[in-house]
Amino acid sequence: MDDVDARDLRTNRTDDRGRIYLGTEYANKRVTVAVIDVEDDGPSEEELAAAYRDASESAEQLAREWDETSEEAWDSLDE
């Protein structure tokens, strides 16, 4: 295997199907690719769970406030 010069390493992002565009300079050539590191750009499961809990709590609070407002509105119509 050939030695790799660190200046030859490039970082690319994959598309939603995990593909990387290498560029036209590699057209019609045999290319060997090694994945050195993978970083997850998305939120972790813990972050998603915390966001879900926050949204759920906010929705419950909003529902309680709506119930109070709705009752007040109906009561005012009866007057």
N, C-alpha and C positions, 0 to 999 in steps of 0.2 A: 504494500500500500504506500502511496506517495505521502510525503510529509505535507502538512497544510500550513501555510503561512497565515498567521492571525489576521493579517490585512485582507486576506481573501474571504474571511467569514462575513456573511451578510445576515441581517435579521429581516425577515419578511413576515407579514401577517397572512394567515390563510383566509380563504373566503368561507362562506357558510357551509361548504361541503368539504373543508379541509384541504383545499387545493392552493398551490402557490404559483404565481406567474414568475418564471425565471427570467424572461426577457428574450428578445429576438436574437441576441448574440449566441444563444444556445440552440437555435433552430437547426434541425437536421444533424445534431451531434449526440453522441452518447454521453449522458450525464449521470454521475453517481452522486447521490445526495445523502448526507447523514444528518439526523436530527440530534442536535447537541443538547438542547434545553427546550422545555415547553412551559410557557407561562399562561395561566388562565386569566384572561382579561375580565371575566364576568365576576359577579358577586359570589361569595362562598355560600354554602348551604346555611351556615349560621346567620349570615347577613340577610339572606332571603327569609329565613324563619323570623328574625327580629322585625323585618319590614312587614311581614304578614301579620304578626301579632299587633304591631302599631296600627296598621290599617284596620284590623278587626276591632281593636279598642276604640279607634276614632269612629268607626261605623256604629258601634253600640252607643257611644255618647251622642252622636248625631241623631240616632233613632230615638233616644230618650228625649232629647231637646225637641224633636219634631212632634213627639207625642204630647208634650206639654203645650207647645204652640198650637197644635191642632185642637186640643181640648179647650184652650183659651178662645180660639176662633169660634168654635161651635157654641161655647157658652155665651159669647158676645152676640151671636145671632139670635139666641133665645130671649135676649133682653128687650 
